[in-house]
Amino acid sequence: MVCEPTVRASLEIPTDTIGAVTAALARLGAAVETPSLQAELSTIKAVLPAARADDLQRQLPALTRGEGVLESSFAGYQPVSGKQPTRRRTTANPLTSTSK
């Protein structure tokens, strides 16, 4: 099993942008908790792959008219869902015999 690092994100956003932000979180593979809705500002908490946190940071200004705030912290490791990542060997494979 392959695991990947995850981050817990807490976003404070204008309430009228919640649809766009939750849609973006879903595209990034985030597990979103029930949002805390208030009159003008709402809070969304989510856990997402650490590799996608930078994507969220870059998208947030456009999604929230520059008014969104993102705080994130390490949340642990979770098994990778979908296709498992692979990496090409950079050294000889010790499990295969090279002598003949």
C-alpha angles and dihedrals in degrees: 000000000000119000130195132202117258135198131213108227126199114192126190108197141160107276093234091061096055094104094054093044095048090048090053091048090052091051089052092054097251125159102225124205121213107289121242102233122203134166101275107353127044134186126224123188121196143161117224140164110282090231089064097047092088090053089054092048091052094046098045099081092054092045095050104031088252092301100103123106123202126196119179138179137179111279103182132254131312131185113266112252122216122007113013115236118246134198128202115241116256094192136038116289107250091203094065122072114240096180119085 
